[in-house]
């Protein structure tokens, strides 16, 4: 079994920064694509950023230049550095891992979500 645990959310003022983490533990052989999604009240789920196993990244236009996704494969962990935060960044942020377990079965796992609130 694999478990994803997110951390780092909270309340921050506009213009502030937060760093989210998502750590996977369990029977993992390797992790392919790691992705951050977010869900804001009254809006559809939005893909925020994604990073492949070899480090290629992709960002939503709304966060380009402000957010940075990274990963530490030795720790099976993904990060999202969020700078210059805006009220419209307020949402629950979810991590999503596409991985292969030790039994060589491919799985998709979601984190439990972490709330980010940007408000003065």
Secondary structure, 3 states (H helix, E strand, C coil): CEEEEEECCEEECCCCCEEEEEEEEECEEEEEEEEEEEECCCCCCEEEEEECCCCCEEECCCCCCCEEEEEECCCCEEEEEECCCCHHHCEEEEEEEEEEECCCCEEEEECCCEEEEECC
